[in-house]
Amino acid sequence: MPMNFTRSWTDEDLDRWRDTCVRFVEQELLPDDEAARKRGHVGHAVWRKAGELGLLCTDIPEEYGGGGGDFRHEAVLYEECARRGLSGWANSVHSIVAHYFLNHGTPEQRQKYLPKLASGELVGAIAMTEPGAGSDLQGIRTRAEKRDGRYVINGSKTFITNGFLAGVVLVVCKTDPTQGARGTSILIVETEGCTGFRVGRVLDKMGMKSQDTSELFFDDVVVPEANLLGGAEGQGFYQLMGDLPYERLIIGVSALACMEGAYAATLDYVRERKAFGKPIADLQNTRFKLAEVATTIQVGRAFIDRCVEQLVAGTLDTATASMAKLWGSEQQGRVLDECLQLFGGYGFMNEYLIARMYADARVQRIYGGTSEIMKEVISRAL
Ligand SMILES: Cc1cc2nc3c(=O)[nH]c(=O)nc-3n(C[C@H](O)[C@H](O)[C@H](O)COP(=O)(O)OP(=O)(O)OC[C@H]3O[C@@H](n4cnc5c(N)ncnc54)[C@H](O)[C@@H]3O)c2cc1C
């Protein structure tokens, strides 16, 4: 048995919830993963199944069709996917979208969209990044112009998680290009039958092969005025900043769970694999490397668990959450590299979990704000 890294925030109910999540992940996601990696997306059926089983929007109030739980319920699901290297089903981004509606939507927007996100009828995406602007979001050029009580959207987005399957996209636009951050707003675009909306390529990535990260194009897309998130123009940046601790901690939580999964898989492998007449687990280098990995996980658990507790209590600040994202993703990269090395040539083969985890880990330092941007944010709080 590999070392058991217990969470400080769990209890009997959450342990039962974890069993439910494990069943879903092992019965619905795992058997289809190979095919999903070839297709480039997980398909709509799994989203609807997750909705039926109450696995979507678990931390959204029940009055909107959500589970009425808190971030711990979400964290369990992220962990069980991450430790198995399942990165295609971006429930995290879907939850982030739900939180935009919950925290910033008008009562009508909440009523209209949250139940459909919770049931899996709509898959959610958030479109900020453009070919010419990522870290520097003030540089976006997608324009939403008000004409006759409607908005006309023109522009393009790239690297959009869930972009191919999304039924609702929150599009970050300039409503007043003369106003910088204060001229930025978020428009709600329903994709089905939407004239002028087009999904470009599902992008060919080095990892996360079953995740439909896509280009999106908006060519005179017309949406009613009621699709302005929150109903007031110029609130986009404020809305984007609002939930950063939540978004960044998701990455920290999944980074640590991925390290745990990699550690367990490596331990199994080195005990099995023999070289020079004995299991490579017996070599001092192997034991020391795994001791280092186990120590990293154990130390990380203390920090990430505290962040989870703070988030649930509503006290996690953006700088600390940025540390969780920065530290978690950087350690994940290092740990995956060390673990892969212990697999020798097999570690380089995509049929091995460790190879897929290694490739997936790389982007954790880039999306959701790069490591460099995390350091900027943290340094401002010093
Ligand atoms: C798989 C994947 C999924 C994604 N999903 C989404 C999504 O769902 N929605 C969405 O909107 N976007 C998404 N993104 C985009 C992602 O958030 C951006 O790629 C990221 O924010 C970086 O932007 P960029 O790629 O334009 O890089 P750039 O901003 O061009 O950065 C290039 C380099 O410059 C560095 N840099 C930039 N500014 C500074 C600075 N001030 N100080 C120091 N260094 C700096 C960066 O750290 C980086 O190393 C996704 C990306 C990937 C790869």
The ligand as a MOL file (V3000), in Angstrom:
LIG
                    3D

  0  0  0     0  0            999 V3000
M  V30 BEGIN CTAB
M  V30 COUNTS 53 58 0 0 0
M  V30 BEGIN ATOM
M  V30 1 C -4.8030 23.7490 -22.8240 0
M  V30 2 C -5.1620 25.1870 -22.6350 0
M  V30 3 C -6.4450 25.5160 -22.1890 0
M  V30 4 C -6.8050 26.8550 -22.0570 0
M  V30 5 N -8.1000 27.1800 -21.7100 0
M  V30 6 C -8.5090 28.4740 -21.7750 0
M  V30 7 C -9.8820 28.8210 -21.6070 0
M  V30 8 O -10.7480 27.9660 -21.3440 0
M  V30 9 N -10.2490 30.1230 -21.7550 0
M  V30 10 C -9.3390 31.0950 -22.0270 0
M  V30 11 O -9.7370 32.2410 -22.1630 0
M  V30 12 N -8.0150 30.8040 -22.1770 0
M  V30 13 C -7.5900 29.5170 -22.0700 0
M  V30 14 N -6.2580 29.2040 -22.2330 0
M  V30 15 C -5.3130 30.2700 -22.4910 0
M  V30 16 C -4.3390 30.5050 -21.3480 0
M  V30 17 O -5.0000 31.0830 -20.2510 0
M  V30 18 C -3.1880 31.3870 -21.9010 0
M  V30 19 O -2.4560 30.5780 -22.7800 0
M  V30 20 C -2.3020 31.9420 -20.7970 0
M  V30 21 O -3.0000 32.8720 -20.0210 0
M  V30 22 C -1.0510 32.6160 -21.3760 0
M  V30 23 O -1.3750 33.4940 -22.4070 0
M  V30 24 P -0.5840 33.4020 -23.8120 0
M  V30 25 O -0.6650 31.9870 -24.2620 0
M  V30 26 O -1.1310 34.4240 -24.7160 0
M  V30 27 O 0.9140 33.7170 -23.4710 0
M  V30 28 P 1.5690 35.1630 -23.3470 0
M  V30 29 O 0.7110 36.0330 -22.5090 0
M  V30 30 O 1.9190 35.6270 -24.7100 0
M  V30 31 O 2.8870 34.8210 -22.5400 0
M  V30 32 C 4.0950 34.3440 -23.1380 0
M  V30 33 C 5.1760 34.2920 -22.0750 0
M  V30 34 O 5.4030 35.6220 -21.5700 0
M  V30 35 C 5.2750 35.6140 -20.1650 0
M  V30 36 N 4.7130 36.8810 -19.6780 0
M  V30 37 C 3.6220 37.5500 -20.1280 0
M  V30 38 N 3.4140 38.6480 -19.3890 0
M  V30 39 C 4.3640 38.6680 -18.4410 0
M  V30 40 C 4.6980 39.5460 -17.3660 0
M  V30 41 N 3.9720 40.6310 -17.1020 0
M  V30 42 N 5.7890 39.2730 -16.6250 0
M  V30 43 C 6.5590 38.1860 -16.8720 0
M  V30 44 N 6.2910 37.3180 -17.8630 0
M  V30 45 C 5.2100 37.5480 -18.6350 0
M  V30 46 C 4.3160 34.4830 -19.8550 0
M  V30 47 O 4.4260 34.0660 -18.5070 0
M  V30 48 C 4.7760 33.4410 -20.8560 0
M  V30 49 O 5.8850 32.7700 -20.3470 0
M  V30 50 C -5.8670 27.8770 -22.3300 0
M  V30 51 C -4.5670 27.5360 -22.7370 0
M  V30 52 C -4.2200 26.2160 -22.9050 0
M  V30 53 C -2.8360 25.9110 -23.4030 0
M  V30 END ATOM
M  V30 BEGIN BOND
M  V30 1 1 1 2
M  V30 2 1 2 3
M  V30 3 2 2 52
M  V30 4 2 3 4
M  V30 5 1 4 5
M  V30 6 1 4 50
M  V30 7 2 5 6
M  V30 8 1 6 7
M  V30 9 1 6 13
M  V30 10 2 7 8
M  V30 11 1 7 9
M  V30 12 1 9 10
M  V30 13 2 10 11
M  V30 14 1 10 12
M  V30 15 2 12 13
M  V30 16 1 13 14
M  V30 17 1 14 15
M  V30 18 1 14 50
M  V30 19 1 15 16
M  V30 20 1 16 17
M  V30 21 1 16 18
M  V30 22 1 18 19
M  V30 23 1 18 20
M  V30 24 1 20 21
M  V30 25 1 20 22
M  V30 26 1 22 23
M  V30 27 1 23 24
M  V30 28 2 24 25
M  V30 29 1 24 26
M  V30 30 1 24 27
M  V30 31 1 27 28
M  V30 32 2 28 29
M  V30 33 1 28 30
M  V30 34 1 28 31
M  V30 35 1 31 32
M  V30 36 1 32 33
M  V30 37 1 33 34
M  V30 38 1 33 48
M  V30 39 1 34 35
M  V30 40 1 35 36
M  V30 41 1 35 46
M  V30 42 1 36 37
M  V30 43 1 36 45
M  V30 44 2 37 38
M  V30 45 1 38 39
M  V30 46 1 39 40
M  V30 47 2 39 45
M  V30 48 1 40 41
M  V30 49 2 40 42
M  V30 50 1 42 43
M  V30 51 2 43 44
M  V30 52 1 44 45
M  V30 53 1 46 47
M  V30 54 1 46 48
M  V30 55 1 48 49
M  V30 56 2 50 51
M  V30 57 1 51 52
M  V30 58 1 52 53
M  V30 END BOND
M  V30 END CTAB
M  END
